[in-house]
C-alpha cells in the first residue's frame, strides 16, 4: 500500500515545480492537507484561500489564468464541480479559460459523510461541456504526472482524486498521453474502469480467472475517450464491461457505448455502475457497503460479469 494519498502526491509535485515557476498559483476553498500546508508556508504569494466559496474560487482562478498564471482550483470534489456548474460552463466551456479544477473525494470517497458528499454525477455533467478534459486518477504515480502535465493544458482540466490510500498500479516510467492503458491483457474481453474502480476491476478479473475466464483490465483515465486507441481495443475484444462508482446515466459506460457507435463497432457491452432508480444512499458502514446498496459490491460484480459472459456462450 502506498503511504501517500493521491492528493498529497499531486500537490507535493506542484510544490516542487513552484520553486522555479512563480506563475503556478493554488486557489483553495478553505481546504488543508500536509502538502497544502507546505505550499502555504513556502510560497505564500502563490496561494489564495477563497474561503468556503467554491464558485468564487473558480472565478478567481479564471481571472488569474487570464492574466497568464497557471491556476489550480481545489476543494472537495462535489463542491468544486456541481456547485460551480455555471461558472465552469461560462469560464471554461464558453471562454475556454485554461484552469485545472482539482476535486478530492470522487465517487464514494467521503463514504460516511452522506450523499451531499458523494459525487456520482461529475463525469456525466462535465463531459458534456466543451473545452473540459477529465482526468480520473488511479494512483499516486498518476497524480504526480498529471499535476505536471496540467501546466501545459490549453483547456480546462478536471482532476478527480480519490481520498484514500491505494496501491500504485503504475511506475515512474509510465506516461499518460494515451487516455487509457491496458493493465492486464485478456483473451476474451476487457473490463474498462476508471479511478478507484480500476483497482476493483483487477480484483474482479483475478477472481474470474479462477473460474476460467480470461478477462483483461483497461484503465480509462481520460475523457473524452481517445477514439484512435479505443478503436484498437474494440477490434480485439469479444465483449466489454465497464465499471464505475458513478450513476450509470451519462457516465463511463455511456461514454464507451457512444464511442462504439462513433466507430461503427458492434461489441456487446455490460455496464456496471449505480442505477439511477436507486436514488441517493443514506446507508452507512463504509465504501463496500455503499456499493452493495447499488448492487456493485465486489461479489455482486463478479456474479454480474460471470452471468454476462455465460449469456454469450
KOLTILUM-235137 format. One record per residue (C-alpha): residue number from 1; residue in three letters; x, y, z. Coordinates in steps of 0.05 Angstrom, whole numbers, plus 5000, padded with zeros to 4 digits. Example, Ala and Ser with C-alpha at 12.3 -4.5 7.8 and 13.67 -1.06 7.14 Angstrom:
% residues 2
node n:1&res:ALA&x:5246&y:4910&z:5156
node n:2&res:SER&x:5273&y:4979&z:5143
END
This chain:
% residues 313
node n:1&res:UNK&x:5000&y:5000&z:5000
node n:2&res:UNK&x:5026&y:5069&z:4981
node n:3&res:UNK&x:5037&y:5115&z:5041
node n:4&res:UNK&x:5020&y:5177&z:5001
node n:5&res:UNK&x:4949&y:5196&z:4982
node n:6&res:UNK&x:4934&y:5219&z:4911
node n:7&res:UNK&x:4921&y:5289&z:4937
node n:8&res:UNK&x:4988&y:5295&z:4973
node n:9&res:UNK&x:5025&y:5265&z:4913
node n:10&res:UNK&x:4992&y:5316&z:4867
node n:11&res:UNK&x:5006&y:5377&z:4910
node n:12&res:UNK&x:5076&y:5354&z:4931
node n:13&res:UNK&x:5095&y:5352&z:4857
node n:14&res:UNK&x:5066&y:5422&z:4848
node n:15&res:UNK&x:5106&y:5445&z:4909
node n:16&res:UNK&x:5169&y:5421&z:4875
node n:17&res:UNK&x:5152&y:5456&z:4810
node n:18&res:UNK&x:5132&y:5522&z:4844
node n:19&res:UNK&x:5204&y:5533&z:4866
node n:20&res:UNK&x:5224&y:5551&z:4795
node n:21&res:UNK&x:5156&y:5572&z:4766
node n:22&res:UNK&x:5126&y:5632&z:4800
node n:23&res:UNK&x:5065&y:5631&z:4754
node n:24&res:UNK&x:5036&y:5570&z:4789
node n:25&res:UNK&x:4980&y:5590&z:4836
node n:26&res:UNK&x:4936&y:5548&z:4882
node n:27&res:UNK&x:4866&y:5573&z:4898
node n:28&res:UNK&x:4837&y:5533&z:4955
node n:29&res:UNK&x:4765&y:5534&z:4981
node n:30&res:UNK&x:4788&y:5532&z:5053
node n:31&res:UNK&x:4818&y:5462&z:5046
node n:32&res:UNK&x:4880&y:5438&z:5081
node n:33&res:UNK&x:4928&y:5379&z:5075
node n:34&res:UNK&x:5000&y:5365&z:5094
node n:35&res:UNK&x:5023&y:5381&z:5022
node n:36&res:UNK&x:4979&y:5443&z:5021
node n:37&res:UNK&x:5009&y:5467&z:5087
node n:38&res:UNK&x:5078&y:5464&z:5055
node n:39&res:UNK&x:5056&y:5506&z:4995
node n:40&res:UNK&x:5023&y:5557&z:5040
node n:41&res:UNK&x:5085&y:5561&z:5083
node n:42&res:UNK&x:5138&y:5563&z:5028
node n:43&res:UNK&x:5101&y:5601&z:4973
node n:44&res:UNK&x:5051&y:5647&z:5007
node n:45&res:UNK&x:5047&y:5693&z:4946
node n:46&res:UNK&x:5025&y:5634&z:4904
node n:47&res:UNK&x:4969&y:5610&z:4949
node n:48&res:UNK&x:4900&y:5640&z:4955
node n:49&res:UNK&x:4847&y:5617&z:5004
node n:50&res:UNK&x:4779&y:5635&z:4974
node n:51&res:UNK&x:4742&y:5611&z:5036
node n:52&res:UNK&x:4683&y:5563&z:5035
node n:53&res:UNK&x:4662&y:5594&z:4969
node n:54&res:UNK&x:4676&y:5546&z:4912
node n:55&res:UNK&x:4642&y:5589&z:4859
node n:56&res:UNK&x:4687&y:5647&z:4877
node n:57&res:UNK&x:4747&y:5600&z:4874
node n:58&res:UNK&x:4731&y:5583&z:4801
node n:59&res:UNK&x:4722&y:5657&z:4784
node n:60&res:UNK&x:4786&y:5676&z:4820
node n:61&res:UNK&x:4824&y:5620&z:4784
node n:62&res:UNK&x:4796&y:5641&z:4717
node n:63&res:UNK&x:4816&y:5714&z:4727
node n:64&res:UNK&x:4886&y:5695&z:4747
node n:65&res:UNK&x:4891&y:5648&z:4687
node n:66&res:UNK&x:4870&y:5704&z:4641
node n:67&res:UNK&x:4929&y:5744&z:4667
node n:68&res:UNK&x:4978&y:5688&z:4649
node n:69&res:UNK&x:4980&y:5646&z:4712
node n:70&res:UNK&x:4975&y:5570&z:4714
node n:71&res:UNK&x:4920&y:5561&z:4766
node n:72&res:UNK&x:4894&y:5502&z:4806
node n:73&res:UNK&x:4826&y:5509&z:4840
node n:74&res:UNK&x:4820&y:5458&z:4895
node n:75&res:UNK&x:4763&y:5434&z:4941
node n:76&res:UNK&x:4722&y:5374&z:4959
node n:77&res:UNK&x:4701&y:5343&z:4893
node n:78&res:UNK&x:4624&y:5351&z:4895
node n:79&res:UNK&x:4630&y:5424&z:4915
node n:80&res:UNK&x:4683&y:5446&z:4865
node n:81&res:UNK&x:4643&y:5415&z:4809
node n:82&res:UNK&x:4568&y:5411&z:4819
node n:83&res:UNK&x:4564&y:5475&z:4860
node n:84&res:UNK&x:4602&y:5511&z:4805
node n:85&res:UNK&x:4570&y:5487&z:4742
node n:86&res:UNK&x:4550&y:5555&z:4715
node n:87&res:UNK&x:4620&y:5584&z:4729
node n:88&res:UNK&x:4653&y:5524&z:4695
node n:89&res:UNK&x:4604&y:5528&z:4636
node n:90&res:UNK&x:4618&y:5601&z:4624
node n:91&res:UNK&x:4692&y:5608&z:4642
node n:92&res:UNK&x:4714&y:5541&z:4613
node n:93&res:UNK&x:4661&y:5518&z:4564
node n:94&res:UNK&x:4648&y:5586&z:4532
node n:95&res:UNK&x:4711&y:5627&z:4545
node n:96&res:UNK&x:4760&y:5568&z:4544
node n:97&res:UNK&x:4800&y:5595&z:4603
node n:98&res:UNK&x:4853&y:5542&z:4619
node n:99&res:UNK&x:4849&y:5525&z:4693
node n:100&res:UNK&x:4857&y:5460&z:4730
node n:101&res:UNK&x:4799&y:5440&z:4774
node n:102&res:UNK&x:4822&y:5392&z:4829
node n:103&res:UNK&x:4770&y:5354&z:4868
node n:104&res:UNK&x:4785&y:5305&z:4923
node n:105&res:UNK&x:4736&y:5250&z:4942
node n:106&res:UNK&x:4706&y:5227&z:4876
node n:107&res:UNK&x:4652&y:5175&z:4879
node n:108&res:UNK&x:4643&y:5149&z:4950
node n:109&res:UNK&x:4710&y:5179&z:4973
node n:110&res:UNK&x:4675&y:5211&z:5032
node n:111&res:UNK&x:4636&y:5148&z:5044
node n:112&res:UNK&x:4606&y:5161&z:5112
node n:113&res:UNK&x:4593&y:5236&z:5102
node n:114&res:UNK&x:4526&y:5222&z:5068
node n:115&res:UNK&x:4500&y:5236&z:4998
node n:116&res:UNK&x:4516&y:5310&z:4999
node n:117&res:UNK&x:4590&y:5290&z:4998
node n:118&res:UNK&x:4583&y:5233&z:4948
node n:119&res:UNK&x:4600&y:5252&z:4876
node n:120&res:UNK&x:4562&y:5207&z:4828
node n:121&res:UNK&x:4546&y:5254&z:4771
node n:122&res:UNK&x:4610&y:5291&z:4752
node n:123&res:UNK&x:4630&y:5250&z:4691
node n:124&res:UNK&x:4561&y:5256&z:4661
node n:125&res:UNK&x:4556&y:5331&z:4672
node n:126&res:UNK&x:4627&y:5355&z:4657
node n:127&res:UNK&x:4640&y:5313&z:4595
node n:128&res:UNK&x:4580&y:5350&z:4564
node n:129&res:UNK&x:4618&y:5416&z:4567
node n:130&res:UNK&x:4664&y:5438&z:4511
node n:131&res:UNK&x:4737&y:5451&z:4528
node n:132&res:UNK&x:4737&y:5407&z:4591
node n:133&res:UNK&x:4783&y:5347&z:4597
node n:134&res:UNK&x:4772&y:5298&z:4654
node n:135&res:UNK&x:4829&y:5261&z:4686
node n:136&res:UNK&x:4805&y:5207&z:4735
node n:137&res:UNK&x:4866&y:5190&z:4777
node n:138&res:UNK&x:4883&y:5117&z:4792
node n:139&res:UNK&x:4944&y:5122&z:4838
node n:140&res:UNK&x:4996&y:5168&z:4868
node n:141&res:UNK&x:5043&y:5159&z:4808
node n:142&res:UNK&x:4990&y:5184&z:4760
node n:143&res:UNK&x:4973&y:5241&z:4808
node n:144&res:UNK&x:5044&y:5266&z:4805
node n:145&res:UNK&x:5049&y:5260&z:4729
node n:146&res:UNK&x:4982&y:5293&z:4716
node n:147&res:UNK&x:4999&y:5350&z:4763
node n:148&res:UNK&x:5059&y:5367&z:4719
node n:149&res:UNK&x:5022&y:5354&z:4654
node n:150&res:UNK&x:4966&y:5402&z:4675
node n:151&res:UNK&x:5014&y:5461&z:4668
node n:152&res:UNK&x:5013&y:5454&z:4593
node n:153&res:UNK&x:4939&y:5442&z:4582
node n:154&res:UNK&x:4906&y:5492&z:4535
node n:155&res:UNK&x:4836&y:5479&z:4561
node n:156&res:UNK&x:4805&y:5466&z:4629
node n:157&res:UNK&x:4829&y:5402&z:4661
node n:158&res:UNK&x:4787&y:5370&z:4716
node n:159&res:UNK&x:4827&y:5324&z:4761
node n:160&res:UNK&x:4785&y:5277&z:4803
node n:161&res:UNK&x:4825&y:5248&z:4861
node n:162&res:UNK&x:4807&y:5192&z:4907
node n:163&res:UNK&x:4812&y:5207&z:4981
node n:164&res:UNK&x:4841&y:5143&z:5009
node n:165&res:UNK&x:4908&y:5108&z:5004
node n:166&res:UNK&x:4914&y:5057&z:4948
node n:167&res:UNK&x:4967&y:5013&z:4916
node n:168&res:UNK&x:5007&y:5041&z:4859
node n:169&res:UNK&x:4990&y:5008&z:4793
node n:170&res:UNK&x:5040&y:5049&z:4753
node n:171&res:UNK&x:5115&y:5064&z:4756
node n:172&res:UNK&x:5154&y:5128&z:4748
node n:173&res:UNK&x:5168&y:5107&z:4677
node n:174&res:UNK&x:5094&y:5107&z:4659
node n:175&res:UNK&x:5068&y:5160&z:4612
node n:176&res:UNK&x:4996&y:5184&z:4610
node n:177&res:UNK&x:4988&y:5210&z:4540
node n:178&res:UNK&x:4942&y:5157&z:4511
node n:179&res:UNK&x:4879&y:5167&z:4553
node n:180&res:UNK&x:4877&y:5093&z:4571
node n:181&res:UNK&x:4923&y:5037&z:4590
node n:182&res:UNK&x:4916&y:4961&z:4586
node n:183&res:UNK&x:4938&y:4939&z:4655
node n:184&res:UNK&x:4922&y:4866&z:4644
node n:185&res:UNK&x:4913&y:4831&z:4577
node n:186&res:UNK&x:4854&y:4786&z:4564
node n:187&res:UNK&x:4839&y:4734&z:4513
node n:188&res:UNK&x:4763&y:4742&z:4514
node n:189&res:UNK&x:4745&y:4813&z:4531
node n:190&res:UNK&x:4761&y:4872&z:4576
node n:191&res:UNK&x:4736&y:4908&z:4637
node n:192&res:UNK&x:4743&y:4983&z:4627
node n:193&res:UNK&x:4745&y:5021&z:4692
node n:194&res:UNK&x:4765&y:5090&z:4717
node n:195&res:UNK&x:4794&y:5118&z:4780
node n:196&res:UNK&x:4790&y:5076&z:4843
node n:197&res:UNK&x:4747&y:5025&z:4807
node n:198&res:UNK&x:4807&y:5004&z:4766
node n:199&res:UNK&x:4834&y:4971&z:4829
node n:200&res:UNK&x:4768&y:4935&z:4839
node n:201&res:UNK&x:4767&y:4914&z:4765
node n:202&res:UNK&x:4835&y:4880&z:4773
node n:203&res:UNK&x:4809&y:4842&z:4834
node n:204&res:UNK&x:4746&y:4821&z:4796
node n:205&res:UNK&x:4789&y:4799&z:4737
node n:206&res:UNK&x:4832&y:4756&z:4782
node n:207&res:UNK&x:4771&y:4724&z:4813
node n:208&res:UNK&x:4742&y:4709&z:4745
node n:209&res:UNK&x:4808&y:4677&z:4725
node n:210&res:UNK&x:4798&y:4625&z:4779
node n:211&res:UNK&x:4733&y:4605&z:4743
node n:212&res:UNK&x:4769&y:4600&z:4676
node n:213&res:UNK&x:4751&y:4668&z:4647
node n:214&res:UNK&x:4808&y:4707&z:4615
node n:215&res:UNK&x:4785&y:4779&z:4622
node n:216&res:UNK&x:4833&y:4837&z:4616
node n:217&res:UNK&x:4831&y:4905&z:4650
node n:218&res:UNK&x:4836&y:4974&z:4619
node n:219&res:UNK&x:4845&y:5038&z:4659
node n:220&res:UNK&x:4810&y:5093&z:4621
node n:221&res:UNK&x:4836&y:5154&z:4657
node n:222&res:UNK&x:4819&y:5210&z:4608
node n:223&res:UNK&x:4753&y:5234&z:4579
node n:224&res:UNK&x:4736&y:5248&z:4523
node n:225&res:UNK&x:4754&y:5178&z:4500
node n:226&res:UNK&x:4816&y:5173&z:4456
node n:227&res:UNK&x:4779&y:5145&z:4396
node n:228&res:UNK&x:4842&y:5120&z:4360
node n:229&res:UNK&x:4866&y:5079&z:4418
node n:230&res:UNK&x:4796&y:5056&z:4436
node n:231&res:UNK&x:4784&y:5031&z:4365
node n:232&res:UNK&x:4845&y:4985&z:4372
node n:233&res:UNK&x:4817&y:4958&z:4437
node n:234&res:UNK&x:4748&y:4947&z:4409
node n:235&res:UNK&x:4776&y:4908&z:4350
node n:236&res:UNK&x:4809&y:4857&z:4396
node n:237&res:UNK&x:4750&y:4849&z:4445
node n:238&res:UNK&x:4695&y:4797&z:4444
node n:239&res:UNK&x:4659&y:4839&z:4496
node n:240&res:UNK&x:4669&y:4899&z:4540
node n:241&res:UNK&x:4648&y:4911&z:4612
node n:242&res:UNK&x:4650&y:4979&z:4644
node n:243&res:UNK&x:4657&y:4991&z:4719
node n:244&res:UNK&x:4646&y:5058&z:4753
node n:245&res:UNK&x:4629&y:5088&z:4820
node n:246&res:UNK&x:4581&y:5136&z:4786
node n:247&res:UNK&x:4509&y:5136&z:4764
node n:248&res:UNK&x:4500&y:5096&z:4700
node n:249&res:UNK&x:4466&y:5153&z:4664
node n:250&res:UNK&x:4518&y:5191&z:4625
node n:251&res:UNK&x:4578&y:5161&z:4659
node n:252&res:UNK&x:4636&y:5118&z:4635
node n:253&res:UNK&x:4592&y:5063&z:4607
node n:254&res:UNK&x:4553&y:5114&z:4567
node n:255&res:UNK&x:4617&y:5144&z:4540
node n:256&res:UNK&x:4641&y:5075&z:4518
node n:257&res:UNK&x:4575&y:5059&z:4483
node n:258&res:UNK&x:4577&y:5126&z:4448
node n:259&res:UNK&x:4649&y:5113&z:4425
node n:260&res:UNK&x:4629&y:5045&z:4397
node n:261&res:UNK&x:4573&y:5077&z:4358
node n:262&res:UNK&x:4620&y:5131&z:4332
node n:263&res:UNK&x:4669&y:5079&z:4305
node n:264&res:UNK&x:4614&y:5033&z:4280
node n:265&res:UNK&x:4633&y:4972&z:4321
node n:266&res:UNK&x:4582&y:4922&z:4347
node n:267&res:UNK&x:4613&y:4896&z:4412
node n:268&res:UNK&x:4570&y:4870&z:4469
node n:269&res:UNK&x:4575&y:4916&z:4530
node n:270&res:UNK&x:4555&y:4905&z:4602
node n:271&res:UNK&x:4554&y:4968&z:4645
node n:272&res:UNK&x:4567&y:4960&z:4720
node n:273&res:UNK&x:4551&y:5024&z:4758
node n:274&res:UNK&x:4499&y:5057&z:4802
node n:275&res:UNK&x:4427&y:5052&z:4777
node n:276&res:UNK&x:4394&y:5120&z:4780
node n:277&res:UNK&x:4329&y:5089&z:4804
node n:278&res:UNK&x:4364&y:5070&z:4869
node n:279&res:UNK&x:4368&y:5144&z:4884
node n:280&res:UNK&x:4416&y:5174&z:4935
node n:281&res:UNK&x:4441&y:5130&z:4991
node n:282&res:UNK&x:4435&y:5143&z:5065
node n:283&res:UNK&x:4467&y:5076&z:5084
node n:284&res:UNK&x:4529&y:5080&z:5127
node n:285&res:UNK&x:4584&y:5029&z:5140
node n:286&res:UNK&x:4639&y:5042&z:5090
node n:287&res:UNK&x:4651&y:5043&z:5016
node n:288&res:UNK&x:4637&y:4969&z:5002
node n:289&res:UNK&x:4571&y:4974&z:5039
node n:290&res:UNK&x:4551&y:5033&z:4995
node n:291&res:UNK&x:4569&y:4994&z:4933
node n:292&res:UNK&x:4528&y:4935&z:4957
node n:293&res:UNK&x:4468&y:4981&z:4964
node n:294&res:UNK&x:4473&y:4996&z:4890
node n:295&res:UNK&x:4487&y:4924&z:4870
node n:296&res:UNK&x:4560&y:4936&z:4851
node n:297&res:UNK&x:4596&y:4906&z:4911
node n:298&res:UNK&x:4654&y:4861&z:4896
node n:299&res:UNK&x:4618&y:4794&z:4899
node n:300&res:UNK&x:4558&y:4824&z:4863
node n:301&res:UNK&x:4603&y:4849&z:4807
node n:302&res:UNK&x:4638&y:4782&z:4799
node n:303&res:UNK&x:4569&y:4749&z:4793
node n:304&res:UNK&x:4544&y:4801&z:4744
node n:305&res:UNK&x:4605&y:4792&z:4699
node n:306&res:UNK&x:4601&y:4716&z:4703
node n:307&res:UNK&x:4528&y:4716&z:4683
node n:308&res:UNK&x:4542&y:4764&z:4626
node n:309&res:UNK&x:4598&y:4720&z:4599
node n:310&res:UNK&x:4555&y:4659&z:4607
node n:311&res:UNK&x:4498&y:4691&z:4568
node n:312&res:UNK&x:4543&y:4696&z:4507
node n:313&res:UNK&x:4568&y:4623&z:4509
END
